[in-house]
Amino acid sequence: MDKYDMTSLFCNLLDNAVEAATGYPNAFIEIYADFSKSHNLLLLSVKNSCMQKPSINTKGRLKTQKFPNGIHGTGLKSVLRVVKKYEGNYEFSYDDQSHVFSTVITLTNSKKEK
């Protein structure tokens, strides 16, 4: 994986997790990464405290909760660009009772050409 794509992926996911967890009592962020050389697959999981239930748009994607929203949301777009480039999968969920947001990303190492 290209080092710039890896940096974009990790930085944007971590930035979003820190922002969501900020101000939450007993806040936490848990990051798990594993690379299977035999399957040429990267698994990345991020779980974090999240005070507010995320908003979802009509396409099933997360909406920014920052204002004005026209100039925000580029971090997630960068993550999705990397997921698409490496023929990956992006899933997210939110647990209303524990207030935990989870992201799971799987990527293959065969990137698509631009």
Secondary structure as GFF3:
##gff-version 3
##sequence-region A 1 114
A	DSSP	alpha_helix	3	21	.	.	.	ID=ss1
A	DSSP	beta_strand	29	36	.	.	.	ID=ss2
A	DSSP	beta_strand	41	49	.	.	.	ID=ss3
A	DSSP	beta_strand	55	56	.	.	.	ID=ss4
A	DSSP	beta_strand	62	63	.	.	.	ID=ss5
A	DSSP	three_ten_helix	69	71	.	.	.	ID=ss6
A	DSSP	alpha_helix	74	85	.	.	.	ID=ss7
A	DSSP	beta_strand	89	95	.	.	.	ID=ss8
A	DSSP	beta_strand	100	108	.	.	.	ID=ss9
###
